[in-house]
């Protein structure tokens, strides 16, 4: 299902990268942040939402990196260049990411910054929406978020614009061995 998910995600403008484990994922994300100009100032910093796969040593390492904020507030997310979150599920048939976004930090990091970086356990790629709804019934998940590619909108003349109502870039990091809850 990984191949189908990747093809569909690419088709809607997302970037998909695969790494072996959590350590490689953190290293990859840090390299993307550095390449894209991470700095400890508005418009250049990253906000990292609560992430079940990170342990205390990971958090400590990330907090030592200039420009990475592990506490998410509306103000920090609104001025962040990067938002990083761990997604619960993905749908192979659409290339979409899915999660219960009842926690405000999850919504803020995936919708306000210019670039959303999403961690995903490879085993959590499902075939389709019915499979997702079996695992995440709407009655038990009050805020299900489905993310399909970067934000896009078109006007009445069908002029497509990317990034108007959310991130202009979606980077998905698929991890074979994520660790923590998944």
SULLINQUI-V379225 format. One record per pair of residues at least 6 apart in sequence whose ideal C-beta (glycine too) atoms are under 7 Angstrom apart, sorted by the first residue. I is the first residue (numbers start at 1). GAP is how many residues later the second one is. D is the distance in Angstrom with one decimal. If there is no record, write none. Layout:
i=<I;I>
gap=<GAP;GAP>
d=<D;D>
This chain:
i=<1;1;1;2;2;2;4;5;5;5;5;6;8;8;8;8;9;9;9;10;11;12;12;12;13;13;14;14;14;14;14;15;15;15;16;16;17;17;17;18;19;19;19;19;20;20;21;21;21;22;22;22;22;22;25;25;25;26;28;29;29;29;30;32;32;33;33;36;37;38;38;38;38;39;39;39;40;40;42;43;43;44;44;45;45;45;45;46;46;46;46;46;46;46;47;47;47;47;47;47;47;47;48;48;48;48;48;49;49;49;49;49;49;50;50;51;51;51;52;52;52;53;53;53;53;53;53;54;59;62;62;63;69;72;72;72;74;77;77;77;77;77;78;80;80;81;81;81;82;82;82;83;83;83;83;83;84;84;85;85;85;85;86;87;87;87;87;87;87;88;88;88;88;89;89;89;89;89;89;90;90;90;90;90;90;90;91;91;91;91;91;92;92;92;93;93;94;95;96;96;96;97;97;97;97;98;98;98;98;99;99;100;100;100;100;101;101;101;102;102;107;109;110;110;110;111;113;114;114;114;114;115;115;115;116;116;117;117;118;118;118;119;119;119;120;120;120;120;121;121;121;122;122;122;124;126;136;138;147;149;150;150;150;150;150;150;151;151;151;151;151;151;151;152;152;152;153;153;153;154;162>
gap=<91;124;126;120;123;172;88;85;87;90;120;10;84;85;86;87;7;86;163;6;84;83;136;137;136;137;81;135;136;156;158;155;156;157;156;158;11;156;157;156;6;9;154;156;156;157;154;155;156;31;153;155;156;157;94;148;150;32;145;55;88;144;35;85;139;13;49;79;7;6;8;29;44;6;27;28;26;27;37;36;38;23;37;22;24;35;36;21;22;23;34;35;36;38;22;25;29;30;33;36;62;66;14;20;21;22;36;23;35;36;56;57;60;53;55;34;35;68;34;128;129;33;66;125;126;127;129;126;11;6;8;7;7;33;36;37;34;6;31;32;35;36;34;32;33;32;33;34;31;33;35;26;27;29;30;33;25;33;21;24;25;33;33;10;11;12;31;32;33;10;11;12;36;9;10;35;37;43;46;6;7;8;30;34;35;36;7;35;37;38;41;33;34;35;34;35;54;53;50;51;52;21;23;50;75;34;46;47;48;7;46;36;41;43;44;6;42;44;40;41;38;7;6;35;37;55;54;49;53;54;55;52;54;56;51;54;54;56;52;54;55;54;56;59;52;53;54;55;54;57;61;52;53;54;58;6;8;6;23;21;12;13;17;18;19;20;11;12;13;14;15;16;17;8;9;10;8;11;12;6;6>
d=<4.3;4.6;6.3;5.8;5.9;6.7;4.3;5.5;4.3;5.9;4.9;4.6;6.8;6.7;5.7;3.0;5.0;3.4;6.1;6.5;6.3;5.4;5.4;3.3;4.3;5.1;6.4;4.9;7.0;4.3;5.6;6.9;4.8;6.7;4.8;6.4;6.4;5.4;6.9;4.6;5.0;5.6;6.4;5.6;5.2;6.5;6.6;6.7;4.3;5.5;6.3;6.9;5.7;4.7;6.0;5.2;4.8;6.2;6.0;6.4;5.7;6.4;6.6;6.6;6.3;5.7;6.0;6.7;5.7;6.3;6.0;4.3;7.0;6.8;6.9;5.1;4.5;4.4;4.0;6.1;5.9;6.3;5.3;4.5;6.0;5.5;6.7;6.0;4.9;6.7;6.1;6.9;3.7;6.1;5.0;4.8;5.2;5.1;4.6;5.5;5.2;6.7;6.4;6.1;6.9;5.3;4.4;5.5;6.8;4.3;4.2;5.3;4.4;6.7;5.9;7.0;4.4;6.8;6.1;4.4;3.7;5.9;6.7;4.7;5.1;3.6;6.9;6.8;6.0;5.1;6.3;5.5;5.4;3.9;5.5;5.9;6.3;6.5;3.8;6.0;4.3;6.5;5.3;6.8;4.2;5.9;5.2;6.2;5.4;5.0;6.3;3.2;5.9;6.6;3.8;5.0;6.3;4.6;5.6;4.9;5.5;5.9;4.4;4.4;6.9;5.0;4.8;6.7;4.9;6.6;4.2;6.7;6.4;4.4;6.6;5.1;5.7;5.6;6.9;6.7;5.3;6.8;5.5;6.4;4.5;6.9;6.4;5.8;6.0;6.3;6.2;5.5;6.8;5.3;6.3;4.6;5.9;6.5;5.2;6.3;4.3;5.6;6.7;4.4;6.9;5.5;6.6;6.9;5.2;6.5;5.7;6.2;4.2;6.4;6.1;4.8;4.8;3.9;5.3;4.6;6.8;7.0;5.1;6.8;6.2;4.9;6.2;6.7;6.0;5.5;6.8;5.9;4.5;6.6;4.1;5.3;4.7;6.6;6.9;5.0;6.9;5.3;6.3;7.0;6.0;6.9;5.2;6.9;5.9;4.2;4.0;5.0;6.6;5.3;5.9;5.4;6.2;6.4;6.9;5.8;5.4;6.2;5.6;5.4;5.6;4.9;6.8;5.5;6.3;4.9;3.1;5.7;6.7;6.1;7.0;5.3;5.6;5.1;6.0;4.8;5.1>
